């Protein structure tokens, strides 16, 4: 995958993390577990994309 595509995907994931953190902050208590699980998955994907991007940068 080209660096531009990886960087774009990383940017979108960063935005989604921010949005989900705000959602968690404003959510009723009964929704917290569900939103925390969603946030955990998004952060894992964000970290994976960041690692891929760093690996691509090192090779260039």
WOCOR-V959560 format. One record per residue. N is the residue number from 0. SS is DSSP state (@ for helix, = for strand, . for the rest). Layout:
n-><N;N>
ss-><SS;SS>
This chain:
n-><0;1;2;3;4;5;6;7;8;9;10;11;12;13;14;15;16;17;18;19;20;21;22;23;24;25;26;27;28;29;30;31;32;33;34;35;36;37;38;39;40;41;42;43;44;45;46;47;48;49;50;51;52;53;54;55;56;57;58;59>
ss-><.;.;@;@;@;@;@;@;@;@;@;@;@;@;@;@;@;@;@;@;@;@;@;@;@;@;.;.;@;@;@;@;@;@;@;@;@;@;@;@;@;@;@;@;@;@;@;@;@;@;@;@;@;@;@;@;@;@;@;.>
